[in-house]
Amino acid sequence: MIAPATRSNAPTDAAECARITMAHARTFSLASKLLPLEKRRAAYALYAFCRVADDLVDQADHGNLVALRLQLDAYREQLQAALDGRPSGPIFREMAWVTRAYEVSPAPLFELLDGVGRDLEAHTYETWPELEQYCEGVASSVGEMCTYVFGVPAGPAMRVKAIQYARTLGTAMQLTNILRDVGEDAGRGRCYLPAEDMARFGLTAQDVLARDPALARHASWAKLMAFEVSRARALYAAAMPGIALLDADAQRCAAACATGYAGILSAIEAQGYDTISSRARIGRLARVGILWNAWRYRAPTPDLSALGHGPRIVWEPNTASSNADALVRLA
């Protein structure tokens, strides 16, 4: 069992991380209730660390890139100081404890900072592999962090495989975020959808950045979004076997995160793929249902010989569908 943090300000620091999590992460806040207390506290610390880093980029004035980079560099220095045993502030005091208690590798922490730093520039993504690399930086890194906290009982070698599945889940969740937030991102001058995918359906980044609600009623938009939703679902399917590799007391939380975020894809479909003028949301009753299903979740006993080195995804059109462009399947 992980020993709790014993410093006198630990309860206050933990409460601040919990506050940040509950204010910004509905799905994760619910899912984390399925974790034992110490792991929940550690998960809140990781979320708060990632959230504040993301907010440094999203909420600041992008007219002054030099100032933004300096802020992110200072955040990076605070992280390094925390890892060196010299933490300052509630989040980094909690991060110092989490990384020590759960032996979290520094690599995904710094990968996250590099990933959010890419948003300081007006990046566009020509292909899915380019966007996937961005998703790995800002979200697969989070999946890797969480794997250390959730625990893998079969030992370090199996943890390597569990991390690969968790990173795939992170990519699925970030792609879901992108599809949900098309209009909001366009308001910041960002279009994450791969240019190659948009061109396949006769669309361009400028069509998205114009934020014209009429675009959402265009047949080409629905086809593009169906294509990307199917890609996200294939990623979720590829990631799910990894949940069985986690400690039993963390499997329900991981399942709730996966199914909760996957549920956003259904919400996107339910509003006719219009994420330009509105944000797709899961209703309260649906979130409670997700939590209840996660509580009853029992991961199957994994066939370790079949897991190989982690998920392998081959993208190809679904020839069983009359609309081959609309679907991507996992092969």
Long-range contacts (C-beta under 8 A, 24 or more apart in sequence): 1-38, 2-38, 2-39, 2-42, 2-101, 2-102, 3-101, 4-38, 4-41, 5-94, 5-97, 5-101, 7-93, 7-97, 9-90, 9-93, 10-93, 10-94, 10-97, 12-90, 13-90, 13-91, 13-93, 13-94, 14-41, 14-44, 14-45, 14-94, 16-48, 16-90, 16-91, 17-41, 17-44, 17-45, 17-47, 17-48, 17-90, 17-91, 17-94, 18-44, 20-44, 20-47, 20-48, 20-51, 20-52, 20-91, 21-47, 21-48, 21-51, 24-51, 25-51, 26-282, 26-287, 27-256, 27-257, 27-260, 27-261, 27-282, 27-287, 27-290, 28-257, 30-256, 30-260, 30-287, 30-290, 30-291, 31-253, 31-254, 31-256, 31-257, 31-260, 31-291, 31-294, 32-253, 33-291, 34-252, 34-253, 34-256, 34-291, 34-294, 34-295, 35-249, 35-250, 35-253, 36-249, 39-149, 39-150, 39-151, 39-249, 39-250, 39-253, 41-94, 42-97, 42-98, 42-101, 42-102, 42-149, 43-146, 43-149, 43-253, 44-94, 45-91, 45-94, 45-95, 45-97, 45-98, 46-95, 46-98, 46-104, 46-142, 46-145, 46-146, 46-149, 48-91, 48-94, 49-79, 49-91, 49-92, 49-95, 49-109, 49-112, 50-112, 50-142, 52-91, 53-112, 53-113, 53-116, 54-116, 54-138, 56-116, 57-116, 57-117, 57-119, 57-120, 58-119, 58-188, 62-120, 62-188, 62-189, 65-120, 65-121, 68-120, 69-117, 69-120, 72-113, 72-116, 72-117, 72-120, 75-113, 76-110, 76-113, 79-109, 79-110, 79-113, 83-109, 98-149, 102-148, 102-149, 102-151, 103-148, 104-145, 104-148, 104-149, 105-144, 105-148, 107-144, 108-141, 108-142, 108-144, 108-145, 109-141, 109-145, 111-136, 111-137, 111-141, 112-137, 112-138, 112-141, 112-142, 112-145, 115-139, 115-141, 119-190, 122-189, 122-190, 123-190, 124-191, 124-195, 124-205, 125-192, 125-193, 125-194, 125-195, 126-194, 126-195, 126-196, 127-194, 127-195, 127-196, 128-194, 128-196, 128-197, 128-231, 128-315, 130-194, 131-175, 131-178, 131-192, 131-193, 131-194, 132-171, 134-174, 134-192, 135-170, 135-171, 135-174, 135-175, 135-178, 136-167, 136-170, 136-171, 138-174, 139-170, 139-171, 139-173, 139-174, 139-177, 140-166, 140-167, 140-168, 140-170, 140-171, 140-174, 141-167, 141-170, 142-170, 143-167, 143-168, 143-169, 143-170, 143-173, 144-170, 146-254, 147-246, 149-250, 150-246, 150-247, 150-250, 150-253, 150-254, 151-246, 151-247, 151-249, 151-250, 152-245, 152-246, 152-247, 153-247, 153-248, 154-245, 154-304, 158-245, 158-304, 159-245, 161-242, 161-245, 161-307, 161-308, 161-309, 161-310, 162-242, 162-245, 162-246, 164-242, 164-309, 164-310, 164-311, 165-238, 165-239, 165-241, 165-242, 165-243, 165-245, 165-310, 165-311, 166-239, 166-242, 166-254, 168-235, 168-238, 168-239, 168-242, 168-310, 168-311, 168-313, 169-235, 169-236, 169-239, 169-240, 169-242, 169-254, 169-257, 169-258, 171-235, 172-232, 172-235, 172-236, 172-239, 172-258, 172-261, 172-262, 173-257, 173-258, 173-261, 175-228, 175-231, 175-232, 175-235, 176-232, 176-261, 176-262, 176-264, 176-265, 179-225, 179-228, 179-229, 179-232, 179-264, 179-265, 179-268, 179-275, 180-264, 180-267, 180-268, 180-275, 180-279, 180-280, 181-275, 181-279, 182-208, 182-275, 182-276, 183-211, 183-275, 183-276, 183-277, 183-278, 183-279, 184-279, 186-210, 186-211, 186-276, 187-211, 193-224, 193-228, 197-224, 197-227, 197-228, 198-224, 200-224, 200-227, 200-325, 201-227, 201-325, 208-276, 211-276, 211-277, 212-276, 213-274, 213-276, 213-277, 215-276, 216-272, 216-273, 216-274, 216-275, 216-276, 216-277, 217-272, 217-274, 221-273, 222-272, 222-273, 223-323, 223-325, 223-326, 225-268, 225-273, 225-275, 226-269, 226-273, 226-323, 226-326, 226-327, 227-325, 227-326, 227-327, 227-328, 229-265, 229-268, 229-269, 230-318, 230-326, 230-327, 230-328, 230-329, 231-315, 231-328, 232-262, 232-265, 233-262, 233-265, 234-313, 234-315, 234-328, 234-329, 234-330, 235-313, 236-261, 236-262, 237-330, 238-311, 238-312, 238-313, 238-330, 239-311, 241-302, 241-307, 241-311, 242-310, 242-311, 243-299, 244-299, 244-300, 244-301, 244-302, 245-302, 245-307, 246-299, 251-297, 251-299, 252-294, 252-295, 252-297, 253-294, 255-293, 255-294, 255-297, 255-299, 256-290, 256-291, 256-294, 256-297, 259-290, 259-293, 259-294, 260-287, 260-290, 260-294, 263-290
